[in-house]
Structure formats: C-alpha cells, structure tokens
Amino acid sequence: MSPSDVEQIIASLDGINLETLDNDRDARLEVIAAARRMIARVETPFERSWRLSWINGIVHAACQVILDLGIWQNWAESGREEVRLEDILEMCNVPCDMMLLRRLFRVLNAEHIIEETGQDKYRSTLFSLALGKTDGPVTQTILSGSHHGIDSSRNLPRFLERTSYEEPLDPTDTNYMDLTPERYTMYARCQADTAHQASFVGFMEGLNAYKRNWTEVYDTGELLDGFDIDGPSALFVDIGGGHGLDVTRLLDKHPDIPPGKIILQDTPDVIEMVKASDKINAVAYDFFTPQPVQGARAYFLHAILHDWDDRDARRILARVHAAMQPGVSKLLLYEAFLPSTGATLYQSVVDVALMHLMSTSERSEVRWRWLLQSAGFEVRRVWSHPSSLESVIEAELVE
C-alpha cells in the first residue's frame, strides 16, 4: 500500500464525527461496531494484549486520579476551554506535584480524553467536560468501575479456580463477595456505603439513558386505551425505577397524564435522590415485600429481574402477581434477550458482568417465557425494535 493510500484512509477515518453522522444514534452505533472490527483486524496480537492488560487500566486510573483531585469539576466550572498545566495545578483541591500531572495528562491526551495543543497546554473535550459533572452518569460510571466493576472482574479468575470452574449460580457465594471481609453482596455493599450506592445508581441511569427509549419499542397508547384516567387506580407502577428515567419518558409521550397515576418505587436511599415532581409519586419499596399498589393498569420492571436468579425472580414476580387485577393489569418487562449466536459486545459483557457481580445471567427468550409461565403469567406479546438491545415483554395473569 502506498503512502498516499494510507493518507487517504486516515483522512477518511478522521473525517467521521457526530456531525458527519447527523447525530443519528443507529448510524453512530453501526460505525462504532465497524471501527472495533477494524481495530481487531489491524492490531497485532501483542498490541491487543497490551491494550487489554495495561493500557485500559492505566487510562481509568488516570481519570480517577484527576477526578479525586477535583480537576475535572473545577475545569468544567471555570468555563475555560484551553488551559496550561500551571492552571490545572491551581485547580487541584489538594496539593499535587506538577510532574505527576504532566505524566497523567500525557496518557489522557494519547487516549483523546483531552487535547494537547502545545507544550503543557490542553483543551477540554465533550468527555472531559462530562467528567466535570460530579453527579452525572459519566463520572459515576468511572466511579462505579473503581467501586465495583474493576476489582470484581479481576477477581473472577481466582474465584472460578476456587469453585472448580463451575458456572456461578449461587447468589449466597458470589465472586463479588470475595472483595470484602464482611463478604458483602453488591447490593449489601451499596447499602453500607452511600458512595458505592450513588456510583452504581448513576451508572445504571447512564446505561438506561444509553439504551433505546422503551416508549419507542412499546405502544404506550395501549396503556391508556380503556383506562379510566379519572378513576382511583394507578396507571403505571415502575418497580425499581431508580431516578425515574422511564416514567419521565412515559410522561414526555403523554404529558396529559394527571398527578397520582404514575408511581415510582425503589429503595429508600435511591428515592431520596429522586427530584420532586407533582406528576410522579416516588415511594420507598422493597420488591420482595407485598406490593402496596393494587390493581394498577401496568407494573413495569426495567432490567431488574436479570439481577436475580430464577428463585428470587419468582419471589419478585409473586408480589406483582398478587397485586394485579385479572383482565385489567399488565406486566411489562424491558429486558435483553441473549441470542444463541452473534451476541453483541454489550450483550455479552453485561451477561458476564452479571455473573461476576451477582452470579446471575442474561436470559434467552425461551428462558424468559419459561420463567414467566412458572410464576403464573402468560406472555401476550414481545415488542421489539430493530436497533434496540432490549425488548418489552407484555404479560398478563394466566386465566
């Protein structure tokens, strides 16, 4: 290949950005997948092993250190796009050595987290500005890696060796529990440490926002069809709904839904973080206990049951089952189906993350249907979208 051919390829690749893709979500994801395939083809085996084993961890550590020093937040709040290293040093909330910062910023520039514009001069990026929002999903995702994901995934080889390489299926003896002397499960550790809870919830909010809006997959008009909006029953109960992204999406599509018809449920510490709304009734609730909202039109769970094995999933479903009104109530699950072949990077990584964090897994469509049938539900329809990684399973009580 001639130098001009190489230059042409590089120019073509460098010309691709959000603007050239018209911010088209589906096109962007297709291009990213193609770029990953290209990198896999052109990297040597050693380059790939080096990136996986050394580079990724060091970049994450550099992001975390700059976060701990308060630089991301202070830089974003300063409103300055370009700064010098001396300015960055002044942004530190605690004393820090300038040479240390210089070395870390070399890594961040090489990974395109910031842009080097000259000697000891740097420009912010969309990513670095997002890291400046301390309670935002980007920052909380970095923190969730430090709090949960990285140590847990690193421990997985040792755990599997200890358990003779059996598939982890026991929620009382998980890989994650090896991380603490108290042998906390991930949820127990979140309850014991507010920072760990906040990072996990923030990451999940970011992940849910990344996924396709469930109201673009499911026809929400079916919820309102024949429903007495002025009657006493609730329209929509979001169980384990976090900060309320999914109920907000429902209201965005149907802004005329009156107050009192939408219920958001989660644990007390999560509900405390929910912003007040006159349209959303946010209440603390443990989904292993009796469901307080009886006879609602729809009970909605988004990526909740995949966190639990079949036994505990049936316990959760039993509480919903007891609250539903035959012929009126619907159960809606927005969950991923694990395909038998061709699983995406997202699907396969989430599946293994569930394994090392909780000893659970993603389920195939067959397993979802079996689980629901065993809990007394009949699947009426599976709503899918060509570019959605998840589907809405609509089920009702067995007649």
C-alpha positions as CSV (number, residue, x, y, z in Angstrom):
1,M,0.0,0.0,0.0
2,S,1.4,3.4,-1.0
3,P,1.8,6.3,1.4
4,S,-1.0,8.2,-0.4
5,D,-3.4,5.2,0.1
6,V,-2.6,5.3,3.8
7,E,-3.1,9.0,4.0
8,Q,-6.5,8.7,2.2
9,I,-7.7,6.0,4.6
10,I,-6.6,8.1,7.6
11,A,-8.3,11.2,6.2
12,S,-11.5,9.3,5.7
13,L,-11.4,8.0,9.3
14,D,-10.5,11.4,10.7
15,G,-13.5,12.9,8.9
16,I,-16.0,10.8,10.8
17,N,-17.7,12.6,13.8
18,L,-21.1,13.2,15.3
19,E,-21.8,16.0,12.8
20,T,-21.0,13.9,9.7
21,L,-23.3,11.2,11.1
22,D,-26.0,13.8,11.8
23,N,-26.1,12.6,15.4
24,D,-28.0,9.6,14.1
25,R,-27.9,7.1,17.0
26,D,-28.3,3.9,14.9
27,A,-25.7,5.1,12.3
28,R,-23.3,6.0,15.1
29,L,-23.5,2.6,16.7
30,E,-23.0,0.8,13.4
31,V,-19.9,2.9,12.7
32,I,-18.5,2.2,16.2
33,A,-19.0,-1.5,15.7
34,A,-17.3,-1.3,12.3
35,A,-14.4,0.6,13.9
36,R,-14.0,-2.0,16.6
37,R,-13.9,-4.7,13.9
38,M,-11.3,-2.8,12.0
39,I,-9.1,-2.3,15.1
40,A,-9.3,-6.1,15.8
41,R,-8.2,-6.8,12.2
42,V,-5.2,-4.4,12.1
43,E,-3.8,-4.7,15.7
44,T,-1.2,-7.4,16.2
45,P,-1.9,-10.0,18.9
46,F,0.7,-8.4,21.1
47,E,-0.8,-4.9,20.7
48,R,-4.2,-6.2,21.6
49,S,-2.9,-8.0,24.7
50,W,-1.0,-4.9,25.8
51,R,-4.1,-2.7,25.4
52,L,-6.4,-5.1,27.3
53,S,-3.9,-5.8,30.1
54,W,-2.1,-2.5,30.6
55,I,-3.5,0.5,28.7
56,N,-7.2,0.3,29.7
57,G,-6.4,0.1,33.4
58,I,-3.9,2.9,33.3
59,V,-6.3,5.2,31.5
60,H,-9.0,4.5,34.0
61,A,-6.6,5.1,36.9
62,A,-5.6,8.5,35.4
63,C,-9.2,9.5,35.0
64,Q,-9.9,8.6,38.6
65,V,-6.9,10.5,40.0
66,I,-7.8,13.7,38.1
67,L,-11.4,13.2,39.4
68,D,-10.1,12.8,43.0
69,L,-8.1,16.0,42.7
70,G,-11.2,17.9,41.7
71,I,-9.7,19.0,38.4
72,W,-12.4,17.8,36.1
73,Q,-15.1,19.6,38.0
74,N,-13.1,22.8,38.5
75,W,-12.0,22.9,34.9
76,A,-15.6,22.5,33.6
77,E,-16.9,25.1,36.0
78,S,-14.2,27.6,35.0
79,G,-15.7,27.9,31.6
80,R,-12.2,27.9,30.1
81,E,-11.8,25.6,27.0
82,E,-8.0,25.8,26.9
83,V,-5.7,25.8,30.0
84,R,-2.0,25.5,30.8
85,L,-0.5,22.9,33.2
86,E,0.0,25.7,35.7
87,D,-3.7,26.5,35.6
88,I,-4.5,22.8,36.1
89,L,-2.2,22.7,39.1
90,E,-4.2,25.6,40.6
91,M,-7.4,23.6,40.0
92,C,-6.3,20.8,42.4
93,N,-8.3,20.7,45.6
94,V,-5.3,19.3,47.4
95,P,-1.5,19.9,46.8
96,C,-0.2,17.9,43.9
97,D,3.2,17.6,42.1
98,M,3.3,19.2,38.7
99,M,5.4,16.5,37.1
100,L,2.8,13.9,38.3
101,L,0.1,15.9,36.5
102,R,2.2,16.2,33.3
103,R,2.7,12.4,33.2
104,L,-1.0,11.7,33.7
105,F,-2.1,14.2,31.1
106,R,0.2,12.6,28.5
107,V,-1.9,9.5,28.9
108,L,-5.2,11.4,28.8
109,N,-4.1,13.1,25.6
110,A,-3.0,9.9,23.9
111,E,-6.4,8.4,24.7
112,H,-8.1,11.6,23.4
113,I,-9.7,12.4,26.7
114,I,-8.3,15.8,26.4
115,E,-6.4,17.5,23.5
116,E,-2.8,18.7,23.8
117,T,-2.5,22.0,21.9
118,G,1.1,22.7,22.7
119,Q,3.7,22.1,25.4
120,D,1.9,21.9,28.7
121,K,-1.3,23.3,27.0
122,Y,-4.6,21.3,26.9
123,R,-8.1,21.8,25.5
124,S,-11.2,20.2,27.0
125,T,-13.4,17.7,25.2
126,L,-17.0,16.6,25.4
127,F,-15.8,13.7,27.6
128,S,-13.7,15.8,29.9
129,L,-16.5,18.3,30.4
130,A,-18.9,15.4,31.2
131,L,-16.4,14.2,33.8
132,G,-16.7,17.6,35.4
133,K,-20.3,16.9,36.4
134,T,-19.7,15.0,39.6
135,D,-23.2,13.6,39.9
136,G,-23.6,12.9,36.2
137,P,-23.6,9.4,34.7
138,V,-20.2,9.7,33.1
139,T,-18.4,10.5,36.3
140,Q,-20.5,8.0,38.2
141,T,-19.6,5.3,35.7
142,I,-15.9,5.9,36.2
143,L,-16.6,5.7,40.0
144,S,-18.7,2.5,39.6
145,G,-15.7,0.9,37.9
146,S,-13.5,1.8,40.8
147,H,-16.1,0.8,43.4
148,H,-17.4,-2.4,41.8
149,G,-16.6,-3.5,38.3
150,I,-12.8,-3.5,38.0
151,D,-11.9,-5.3,41.2
152,S,-14.8,-7.8,40.8
153,S,-13.8,-8.7,37.2
154,R,-10.1,-9.0,38.2
155,N,-11.1,-11.5,40.9
156,L,-13.1,-13.7,38.6
157,P,-10.2,-16.0,37.5
158,R,-9.3,-16.7,41.2
159,F,-12.9,-17.2,42.1
160,L,-13.5,-19.7,39.2
161,E,-10.4,-21.6,40.2
162,R,-11.6,-21.8,43.8
163,T,-15.0,-23.1,42.6
164,S,-13.6,-25.6,40.1
165,Y,-14.8,-23.6,37.1
166,E,-18.5,-24.2,37.8
167,E,-20.8,-21.6,36.3
168,P,-21.6,-19.2,39.2
169,L,-25.2,-19.7,40.1
170,D,-25.2,-19.3,43.9
171,P,-26.2,-15.8,45.0
172,T,-25.0,-16.6,48.5
173,D,-21.5,-17.3,47.3
174,T,-20.6,-14.8,44.6
175,N,-17.3,-13.7,43.1
176,Y,-18.1,-10.1,44.3
177,M,-18.4,-11.3,47.9
178,D,-14.7,-12.2,47.9
179,L,-13.9,-8.5,47.7
180,T,-14.8,-7.5,51.3
181,P,-14.0,-9.1,54.7
182,E,-17.8,-8.9,55.5
183,R,-18.5,-10.8,52.3
184,Y,-21.0,-8.2,51.2
185,T,-23.1,-8.8,48.1
186,M,-23.0,-5.9,45.8
187,Y,-26.4,-4.6,47.0
188,A,-25.4,-5.0,50.6
189,R,-22.2,-3.0,50.0
190,C,-24.2,-0.3,48.3
191,Q,-26.5,-0.1,51.3
192,A,-23.4,0.1,53.6
193,D,-21.7,2.8,51.6
194,T,-23.6,5.8,50.1
195,A,-20.8,6.5,47.6
196,H,-20.9,2.9,46.3
197,Q,-24.7,3.2,46.0
198,A,-24.5,6.5,44.2
199,S,-22.0,5.3,41.7
200,F,-24.0,2.2,40.9
201,V,-27.3,4.1,40.6
202,G,-25.6,6.8,38.5
203,F,-24.0,4.2,36.2
204,M,-27.4,2.5,35.8
205,E,-29.1,5.8,35.0
206,G,-26.4,6.4,32.3
207,L,-26.8,2.9,30.9
208,N,-30.6,3.2,30.8
209,A,-30.3,6.6,29.0
210,Y,-27.9,5.0,26.5
211,K,-30.5,2.3,25.7
212,R,-33.3,2.9,23.3
213,N,-36.3,4.7,24.9
214,W,-38.8,1.9,25.9
215,T,-41.7,4.0,24.7
216,E,-40.2,3.7,21.1
217,V,-40.4,-0.1,21.4
218,Y,-43.8,-0.5,23.1
219,D,-47.0,1.2,22.1
220,T,-47.8,3.1,25.3
221,G,-51.2,4.1,23.8
222,E,-52.3,0.6,24.8
223,L,-51.9,1.5,28.5
224,L,-54.4,4.4,28.1
225,D,-56.8,2.6,25.9
226,G,-59.9,1.9,28.0
227,F,-58.3,3.1,31.2
228,D,-60.4,5.3,33.5
229,I,-57.9,8.2,33.9
230,D,-60.2,9.8,36.5
231,G,-60.7,6.6,38.5
232,P,-58.9,5.6,41.6
233,S,-56.5,3.1,40.1
234,A,-52.8,3.8,39.2
235,L,-51.9,3.8,35.6
236,F,-48.2,2.8,35.8
237,V,-46.0,1.4,38.6
238,D,-42.3,1.5,37.9
239,I,-40.7,-1.1,40.3
240,G,-37.1,-0.4,41.0
241,G,-37.2,2.5,38.7
242,G,-34.1,4.4,40.0
243,H,-34.2,8.2,39.5
244,G,-37.3,7.9,37.3
245,L,-36.0,8.0,33.7
246,D,-38.5,5.5,32.4
247,V,-41.5,7.2,34.0
248,T,-40.3,10.6,32.7
249,R,-40.2,9.1,29.2
250,L,-43.8,8.0,29.6
251,L,-44.8,11.5,30.7
252,D,-42.9,13.0,27.8
253,K,-45.0,11.0,25.4
254,H,-48.3,11.5,27.4
255,P,-47.9,14.9,29.2
256,D,-51.7,15.0,30.0
257,I,-51.5,12.1,32.4
258,P,-52.7,13.7,35.7
259,P,-50.9,13.5,39.1
260,G,-51.3,10.4,41.1
261,K,-51.4,8.0,38.2
262,I,-47.6,7.2,38.0
263,I,-45.8,5.5,40.9
264,L,-42.0,5.3,41.1
265,Q,-40.7,2.7,43.5
266,D,-37.2,2.0,44.7
267,T,-35.2,1.6,48.0
268,P,-35.3,4.5,50.4
269,D,-31.7,5.6,49.7
270,V,-32.5,5.8,46.0
271,I,-35.8,7.5,46.4
272,E,-34.1,10.2,48.5
273,M,-32.1,11.1,45.4
274,V,-35.2,11.5,43.2
275,K,-36.1,15.0,42.1
276,A,-39.5,16.1,43.3
277,S,-42.4,16.1,40.7
278,D,-46.1,16.7,41.0
279,K,-46.7,14.1,38.3
280,I,-44.6,11.3,39.8
281,N,-45.4,9.7,43.2
282,A,-42.0,8.4,44.4
283,V,-42.2,5.9,47.3
284,A,-39.8,3.6,49.0
285,Y,-40.5,0.0,48.4
286,D,-38.7,-3.4,48.7
287,F,-39.9,-5.6,45.8
288,F,-39.6,-8.7,47.9
289,T,-42.4,-7.5,50.1
290,P,-46.2,-7.2,49.3
291,Q,-46.9,-4.7,46.6
292,P,-48.8,-1.7,48.1
293,V,-50.3,-0.5,44.8
294,Q,-53.2,-2.8,44.0
295,G,-54.9,-3.2,40.6
296,A,-52.8,-0.8,38.6
297,R,-53.0,-0.8,34.8
298,A,-49.3,-1.7,34.4
299,Y,-46.4,-2.9,36.5
300,F,-43.1,-2.2,34.9
301,L,-39.6,-3.6,35.6
302,H,-36.7,-2.4,33.5
303,A,-33.6,-4.7,33.7
304,I,-34.4,-5.7,37.3
305,L,-35.1,-9.4,37.1
306,H,-31.8,-10.1,35.3
307,D,-30.1,-9.2,38.5
308,W,-31.7,-12.1,40.3
309,D,-31.6,-15.9,39.9
310,D,-34.8,-17.7,38.9
311,R,-35.8,-18.4,42.6
312,D,-35.6,-14.7,43.6
313,A,-37.0,-13.5,40.3
314,R,-40.1,-15.6,41.0
315,R,-40.3,-14.1,44.5
316,I,-40.4,-10.6,42.9
317,L,-42.9,-11.7,40.3
318,A,-45.1,-13.3,43.0
319,R,-45.6,-9.9,44.7
320,V,-46.6,-8.3,41.4
321,H,-48.9,-11.3,40.6
322,A,-50.7,-10.8,43.9
323,A,-51.3,-7.1,43.2
324,M,-52.6,-7.4,39.6
325,Q,-56.2,-7.4,38.7
326,P,-57.3,-10.1,36.2
327,G,-58.3,-8.7,32.8
328,V,-57.1,-5.2,33.7
329,S,-53.4,-5.3,34.8
330,K,-50.4,-5.9,32.6
331,L,-46.9,-6.8,33.5
332,L,-44.2,-5.1,31.3
333,L,-40.6,-6.2,31.4
334,Y,-38.0,-4.3,29.4
335,E,-35.2,-6.8,29.3
336,A,-32.4,-8.1,26.9
337,F,-32.8,-11.4,25.1
338,L,-29.5,-13.2,24.9
339,P,-29.3,-14.7,21.4
340,S,-27.9,-18.2,20.7
341,T,-25.4,-16.7,18.2
342,G,-24.0,-13.3,17.3
343,A,-24.3,-11.7,20.7
344,T,-23.1,-8.1,20.7
345,L,-20.3,-6.8,22.8
346,Y,-22.9,-5.0,25.0
347,Q,-25.0,-8.2,25.5
348,S,-22.1,-10.5,26.2
349,V,-20.3,-8.1,28.6
350,V,-23.5,-7.4,30.6
351,D,-24.0,-11.2,30.8
352,V,-20.5,-11.8,32.2
353,A,-20.8,-8.7,34.5
354,L,-24.0,-10.1,36.0
355,M,-22.1,-13.4,36.5
356,H,-19.1,-11.9,38.4
357,L,-21.2,-9.3,40.3
358,M,-24.2,-11.4,41.3
359,S,-24.0,-14.9,40.0
360,T,-26.9,-14.3,37.6
361,S,-27.1,-14.0,33.8
362,E,-29.0,-12.6,30.9
363,R,-31.8,-14.9,29.7
364,S,-32.8,-16.1,26.3
365,E,-36.4,-15.5,25.1
366,V,-37.1,-19.2,25.8
367,R,-35.9,-18.8,29.4
368,W,-38.0,-15.6,29.9
369,R,-41.1,-17.3,28.7
370,W,-40.4,-20.3,31.0
371,L,-39.8,-18.0,34.0
372,L,-43.0,-16.1,33.5
373,Q,-45.1,-19.2,32.9
374,S,-43.6,-20.7,36.1
375,A,-44.7,-17.6,38.0
376,G,-48.3,-17.7,36.8
377,F,-48.1,-15.3,33.8
378,E,-48.9,-15.7,30.2
379,V,-46.8,-13.8,27.6
380,R,-49.2,-11.9,25.3
381,R,-46.7,-10.2,23.1
382,V,-43.0,-9.5,22.8
383,W,-42.4,-5.9,21.5
384,S,-39.0,-5.5,19.7
385,H,-37.2,-2.8,17.7
386,P,-34.5,-3.5,15.1
387,S,-32.0,-1.2,16.8
388,S,-32.9,-2.0,20.4
389,L,-30.9,-4.3,22.5
390,E,-33.9,-4.9,24.8
391,S,-37.5,-6.0,24.2
392,V,-40.7,-5.3,26.1
393,I,-42.3,-8.5,27.3
394,E,-46.1,-7.9,27.8
395,A,-47.7,-10.5,30.1
396,E,-50.9,-11.0,31.9
397,L,-52.2,-13.3,34.6
398,V,-53.0,-16.8,33.5
399,E,-56.7,-17.0,33.0
